[in-house]
Structures are given as structure tokens and as C-alpha cells.
Amino acid sequence: MKKYISITLSAVVLILASCTGDFEELNTNPNRPVSVGAQFLLPQALQTTIDNYWGNKTRNQRLNFDHAMSWVGYISRNIYENEGDNYNVQPSVNISNWEVFYTDGLINFQKIVEIAGPDGGKYNPNYMGIGIGMKAWIFSMLTDVWGAIPYSEAARGTDAEAIFSPAYDSQETVYAGIIADLEEANSLLDASGPSVSGDILFNGNILMWKKFFNSLRFRLLNRQAHIVTGSGAIMQAMLDDPATYPMMESNAEMAALTYGSRPTNNPWHDILILQGRTDWNMSSTLVDKMGEMGDPRLSVFATPGEFAEGEILGTPNGLPGSVGSNYLGYSAIINPDNFAQETSSVILMSYAELLFLKAEAALEGDITGDPQMYFDQAVQASFDQYDTTMPTGFVASLGPVSKENIITQKWVALFGQGIEAWTELRRTGFPVLPAADPRALFQNDGVLPTRLVYPSTEYSLNGTNVEAGAALNGGPDDMKTALWWVE
């Protein structure tokens, strides 16, 4: 009996020892992982931020579609004019755009950098480079919309010494930082290095990522060239060493996300087709200017109203709904075939834009080269982007290359990229917008918004720092204070 008990106790001890050794493995839920690979974070981070950049599907969250696109004269409202068209900005627009870019964008890209970094356990310099470069892209939008923003202390809520109330950095400091970040991203990205998956933008093509980030860096350098000494020299050095700093070389290499079927459909498809919203018409600013130039790209951008007998007509901006609604059915709308299909692409940066940047930089003497040649190539690239034949003598009819001509044609080529066009309008003063329609009722004292007001959530959660940030902008926290790069 004692022998039997002894054997039994020994068996129990062995079983317990065995169970204890495999306890963590046996009690790990495979459906609730404690760590997530970069390949799973990347598609969500890209989709969320690009959706928000282009035009969120949710009302009062569409900074690009409802606001910037109206402010630069691409589209206008025939109803609900106080949702951007008349220079009014609902508080939810400030809050939601700030939160999406910081929480859904920067935090996820920062996590990718950490996971793929040397101490993250899954080292992959290509994921690191993508994460760092995409953070720079988001920061560039944030600072161009608000001015001073949390940058050096941003997305550090999970650090060992967590920062939940980040300080603000001046726009000049942010630009210096993200230009350096893009240099780092370029050095990390290696086409012969480890592969990446979950890349819905370039399908794992690392060379394309390098070309996008270097082209973006060229954009930012050009934007500050008139105030930061040495910017032109860096741009020239990049052009002189394409092996180290490859940039876009054709329309096939532009940074554009091609959407899929629901729920990853193009946001404008969701708004205009699935939701059936008819609030927007083409602005008479764009329609009249392109008509004056005899520009056939207008039919790419717009479709005639059903009662307009095939003529593309525009609606002035800032009209109260009681007036604007009279244009419904007569004024043109955004061409749904080209911009509102499920799979319609969203452009982050085009080859034409890069050529316009080169034309401006050459005109200003920041780089060598013939500005007229770059300008001609840029206009041609925009026509080619939309498979449209340029009329004979079109560029010649625009007159000699000038700052106004470059930025005005760039404005046409940027159609859809309202935030970027708004930035260029604020920076250069071009294109020259027409006088307001006498029936228009603009808010903000009739002043084209120069920036957005900081979200109320920042004042309630990060009050001391946001007040210091507003002071860095050199004016009150309103929509009239000019940003740092204004010429």
C-alpha cells in the first residue's frame, strides 16, 4: 500500500512539473496575440490615414473634400455651405482630423518603427524606413494645416517614460525634423534588403518607397527654400546623385493608392455614389479658368449637370444654400467615372507635381536647369496622367514661364489634392482667385483660412502646451494667422 502511494505521488509530481513547464504555452490564446507584426499594422495605418487625407466617409470630418477643395476653387456647395465652403469650420473637423492623424496614423507608424527596429525583436530596416517616412508625410500635413504641432514629443505615450502631454514645436523645427527623417528613411530603405508585406500602396516595391520619400523631401525643401539657407544646395545634391536619391521618373511611379471593393472602397465613391449625396458642384473658379484656357482636362474632372445640355457650368463659392440650391442639376459635378468609382485611385504625390517643383526651383535659381523645359514637361505629364491629348500650342498660349504660370498650372494638376493646393495658394498667393460673388456670405471676415484653429480637445487635455504652441505661430489661434513658409 505504501509503495502504491509512493508511486502515485511521484506521478503527480511529474505531471505537475510538466504542466508548470508548459503553462504559458497552454494558456496562450492564439486569437489574442500580445504582440502584432509590422505587416499587420501597415495596411491599417496606410488605409486610415490616406482615407482621412482624401476625404473621410463621415460628415464633418472631410478636411480635404469639404473644406480645402472649396477654398482653392475646385468645388462649391449648393447646400450646407457652412460645412467649409463659406470658410466656416465645424469643431468636429478640427478634432477628428487631429485625432485620426495622430492616433490612427502616427502611433501605428511609430509602433512599426519600434517593432522593426534593432531592439524590437523583428528587425527589418525596410519596415523602419516606411514607418519613418510615413510619419514625416503625416507631420508635413499636420504642420501645414496648423503650424506649430507636437513633433519631437509626439506618439510617445507608450515610452518607458511616457509623455501624455507633448510639447509643441515650431513649424520651422518640424520642417527641419521631417526633412532629416526622410533622409533617414532613404538610407534605411534597401531594394535588395528584407521583404515587406501588408504594403497596400506599393506592393512591397522598396524602390518606389524611396522615390516617393525623396520626391516628398524635395517638395518640403522647395517650400522652405526662400527662408532656409542651403535648401537649394540640398535639392541640387539630390538631383546630382540619383543613385542615392532616386525620385519619380514617370507617371507610372507616382504615389497613388488604388482602392478595392467595400469596405476598402474609395471615400468619394462612398460619399457620392453609395450615400447619393449631391451637395457639391464644380466651382466656377476652376470651370471658368480651364474654359478660358481651352483645357480639355476639364471634362476629365467634371461632368455636365443633367439640365445643362452638355455644357460644363460652375457654381460660385460661398453662396447661401437658398441660392446655391438653384444650381442643382445645372452646374457640373465631379466626374464619377474618374474620381468616384470603388477602385478610383487617391494621389499622395504625382510626377507632374515633382516637375512643377523643379520648374519653380530652377526659376528661383535654387537648382540648375531650364525652368521652361521643366514647366513644359510638367504640363505634359499632367495631361498624360489623365490620358488626355494636349491641344497644339497649349503651353505656348500660357505665356513665358513665371511663378504665377507654374503655380496656376500646378493648381490645375493638383485637382483632388485640396490640402496641397491650399498650401500652395497660401504660400505663393497663386492662383489669383476671382472676386467673390456678390451673393456669397463668407465667414472669417471674408479672409481665406490661413490655418485651422487647434482642436478644443487640446485645450482641455494639453492646455499649457497648446497655448505655447499658438504663441510659436506668431499670432492668435485663429484662421487668419499666416504660417511660417508664406512668401
N, C-alpha and C positions, 0 to 999 in steps of 0.2 A: 504494500500500500504506500509506504514512504517512498519507494523507488518510483512508483507511478506518479505520485505528486511531484517529485523532483523533476521528472521528465516533462511533466505538463508545465511547470513553472518555467523551465528552461525554454520551452517552445514559445510561451507567452512573451518572455523577454526578447527572444529573437524576432518575433513578429512585431513587437513594439519598436524595436530598434530599426527594423526595416521600414515601418510606417513613418517613423520620425525622419529617416534619411530622405524619403521621397515626399515629405509632407507638402512642401511648397509646390512641387510639380503637380501633385494630385489635386491640390486645391487652387490651381490657377484656372480662371475662367477664360477660355480661348476667345470668347466673344466680347471680352472687356480687357483689351491689352493695356498694360501700364505704360508702354511707350509706342509711339507711332513713327513709322519710317517717313523720310522726306518725300518718297514717291506718293504717299497718300495725302500729305499736306499740300503738295504743289498744285494739283488741279483745282482744289477748292480755293486756295489763295488766289490763283490766277482768275478763275471764273468770277469770284465775288468782287474783286477789285475792278476788273475790266467791265463787268456789268454796271457797277456803280459809276465808273468813269464815263461810260457811253450814255447811260440813261436808265436808271433803275426802273423796274416794272411797277413800283409803288408810287402813287401820287404824293406830291410834296417832298420827294426825295431826289428828283431828277435835276441836279445842278447843270449838267451839260444840256439836256434836251429842253427843259422848260425855261431855263434862265440864260445861260451863255449863248445858246443858239439864237435866242431872241435879241440879246444885247448887241450882237455883231451883225444883225440884219439878215440872218438866214431864213428864219421862220417868224411867224407872228401868231397871236392868239385871236380867235374870233369869239371867245368866251373865257371866263376865269382869267381875265387879264392881270389880276393881282397875284397870279402864281408865276411871276417872273417877268412877263412882257412889259409891264409898266414900272419896272425897277423895284417892285416890292419883292421881298424875300421872306417867306414864312419861317418862323423859328425852327420848325422841324427840318427844314432843308439844311440849315447850319449844323444842327445836332446830328442828324443821321449821316450826312456825308463825313463829318469829322469822325464819328464812331466807326463807320464801316472801314474807312481808310486806315484808321489806327488799329482797331481791334481785329477785324477780319483780314486786313491786309498786312500791316507791319508786324503784328505779333506772330502771324503764321510764317511770314518770310524770315523773321528773326529766329523762330524755332527751327526752320530748315537749316539756317546757318549754324545753329548750335549743334543740331543732330549730326550734320555732315562735317563739322569742324574736327580738329585734331583730338579734342577731349570728349567728343560726342559719342564715341563708340562705333560710328558708321562713317568713317572719314571718306569724303568724296568732294574734291575741290570743285567739281562742276556744279554740284548742288549748291555749294557755298557761293560760287560766283553768281549763279542765278538768283539766289536769295538776296545777296548784297546789291546786285544791280536792280532788282525789282523794288527793293526798299528805296533806292535812290530815285527811281521813277515816281513812286508814291510821294516821297518827300518833295520832289520837284513840283508836283501838282499842289500839295498842301501849302507850300510856301508861296506859290504863285497865286493862290486864292486868298490866303490870309496874311501873308507877310511873315512876321516872326512866329515861330511854332516850336513846340518841343521837338528837339532833334537829338542832341547828344545824350539826353537822359530818357529818351522815349523808348517804349517797348522793353522796359527793364523791371517790370513788375514781378518777374519770376527769378530775378537775380538772388544770389545768396544774401546780399544786402539790397533788398527790393526797394525800388523807387516808385511810389504810387502818386506822387505829386511832382511831375517833372518840370524842370525849369525851361524857360523859353530861350531860343537862340535867335539872333537877328537874321534877317534874310541873307545878308552878306555872308554870315558864318555858315548858314545852311548850304548856300551855294558852294562855298569852298569845300565843305564836308562832302557833299554828294558828288562833286566833280572828282574828288580824291577817291571816293567809294567806287565810282565807275572805273577808275584806273585800276583799283584793286580787283574788281570783278574781271576786267580784261586779263589781268595777269594770272588769275586763278583758272579761268576757263581754258580748257585744252581739248581740242577736237580729237586728239589721239588718247585722251585720258579715259577714265571710267565712264560708263554709260549712265544715262538718267532715264527714268520712266515717269509717267504721270505728266509729261510735258504736253499740254494741250495747245500751246502756242507755236512751237517749232518742232514738235515731234522728236525731241531728243537731238536735234541738229545743233551742236555746240557752236559751230562757226557762225550760224545765224544769230545766236545769242550775242556773240562777240560783236557782230556787225550792228545789231540793234543798240547795244550799250555804248559803243563808240560813237555811233551817229547821235545818240541822245546826249553824250558828253559834248559833242561838237555843238549841238543846239544850245546847251547851257553856257558854254564858253562864249558863243556868239552873243548871247543875250546880255552878258556882263562885260563884253569887250570894251565898251565905251567908258567904263568906270574902273575896271580892274586891270592894271598894267600887267602885261605878259600873257594875257588871254590869247591874243593873236598869235604869239610865238608858239604857244601850245597847239593851237589849231594847225598852224603850218607844220609843226613837227609831226603831228598825226598824219597829215596828208603826205609828208615826205617819207613815211615809213609804214606803208600799207600792210606789210607782212606782220608787223607788231600791232598795228591799229587798223584792222580791216573794217570798212564801212560798207553800207549798202551800195550796190553797183547796178541795180536794175529794179524794175517794179516787182519782179518775182521775189525780191529779197526784203520787201517792206514788212514791218512788224504789224501783222493783222491776225486777229483771232477769227477763225471760221466756226460758226456756231453749228449745233446739231438740232435734233428734234427735242420736243419738250421732255424734261423741264429745262434743258440747256439751250433753249431757243434764243434767238436774238431779242434783246429787250424791246426794240422798236416794233418787232413783229407782235410781241405780246400786247403792247400798248395800242398799236394802230389796227391790227387785224383781229386778234383774239378778243381784246376788250372793245373793239369797234369804236374807239374814241376818234372824234372828228374835230377836236378843239383847235387844231393847228392848220394854218395856211402858209404858203410861201410868202416871205416878206417882200414887199415892193422894192426894198433896198437892193436885194440880190437880183430879183427879176428885172428891174429896170437897168441895172448896171450891166448884166450879161446880155440883155437885149440890145443895149446901146453898142456893145462890142461885137454883136453878131456871133455870140459864143454858143455853139451847138451843145456844149455840156449842160446847158440849162435843161434840155429835155431828158438828160440823164438824171438830174437832180429832182425834176418836178414833173408832175402830170396835170394837165388842164382840169379845171373844175367841170363837173358834168353839164353845167349850163353855159359854159364859156365857148362852145363851138370850136374847140380845139386850140384856142388861144391861151397861152400861159400868162395869167394875170397875178399880181401880188396884192397883199393887204398891208397897209401901213402898220407900223408897230405902235403900241401904247393906246390903241383905241379902246374905249369902254365897251363892254360886252353888248350893250344895246345898239352900238354902231357896228362893231366888228362882226356880229352875227349876220348882218346883211350881206356879208361877203361869202357866207357859207354856200357852197355849190357853184360859185362863180370864180373865186380865187383858186389858184393852183394848190396842190398838196404835194407832200414828199412822194417821190416816185416809189411805190411799194415794191415794184419788181426788182429794184436795185438796192433798196435800203430796209425793207420790212418783210423779207422772207425769213422763214425759220433759220435758214443757214446763212443769211447775209453776214458778211464779214464786218468786224469792228477794227478800225485802223488806230494803232497806237502811234505809229510814225511811218510816213511814206517816203519813197525815194525822191519824189518831186520836192518834198519839204527840204530834204538834205541839199538838193541842188539849189533851191532858193536861199538856203543858209549860206552856201558857198558864194552865190552871186552877191549877197549883201556883204559878206566878209571881204570879198575881192573889191567891191565898190568902196568900202571903207578903208581899204589898204591894210586890213588885218592879215590877209593871205595874198600870195601872188596868184596870178591868173586873170583871165579876161571876164569881167562881170557880165558882159553882154552874152558871151558864149554860155556861161552857166545859166543865165536867165533864159536863153532860148531853149536850152536842154531841159530846164525845169518845167517850162510851159508845155513842151512836147511830152515830157514824162507824165504830166497830169492828164493830157488828152489820151495818151496810150493806156493809162491806168483804167480808163473807162471805155476802152476800145472805141474811141471817137476820133474821126478824122479832123485834123486841124485845117480850117479854111486857108487857102493860099493867101499869103501876105498878112496873116493874123498878127504875128508878133511885130512885124514892121508897123502895123496900124496902131500899135500901142505907144509908139514913140521910143526915143532912146532910153536905154536902161537908166533907172533912177531909183532912189529909195522908195518913193511912192509907187512906182510901177511894180517893183519887186514885191512889196508887201501886199499891194492890192491883188496881184495875181496869186500870191501865196494864200490870201484870204479865200479866193475862189477855190483853189486847190484843196484847202482845208475843210471844205464843206462836210459837215457831220462832226468835226472836231471843234465844237464850240468853245470849250475851255481854252484850247490852244490858240484859236483865233482871237478870243477875248484878251488873252495875254499879249498877243502881238499888237492888237489895237491899243491897249493901254500903254504898252512900251513905246510904240512909234507914232501913234496918232493916225495911222493908216489902217484901212482905207478911210477916206474922209466920208463920214456918214451924212446923208441928206438932212435938211432941216426937218424938224418934227412936223407931222401932220397937225394942222390947227385944231383938229378934233381930239387929238391924243391928250391923255391925262397922266403924265408921268409923276411918280413919287420921287423921293430922294432929291427934292428940289430940282428935278429935271436933269440931274447930273448922272451920266452913265456910271454905274457902280465901278469903283476902283478896286474894291476888295469886298470880302464878306466880313460881317461882324462875328466875333468869336461866339461860339455857342454858349447858351445860358448854363449848360451843364459844367462848363469850365469855371464859370464864376462861382458856382455852388460847390464844386469839388476841388478846384485848384485856384482859388481866388487870388492869392498873393502873387502867384507866378503869372497868371494871365494878365493881371494889371501891369506887371513889369514888362510882359511881352508887348502889350499895347503901346507902352512908352517907347519901346525899341523901334516902332514903326514911324515915330516922329510926328504923330498926330493922334487925334481921338480915335477911339474904336468905333468908327462908322464906315459908311460906304463911299467916302469922299477922300480919305487919306491916300495919297499916292504911294505906291510901293517903290522899292529900292532901285529897280532897274529902269524906271521911266526916263526917257531921253529928253 
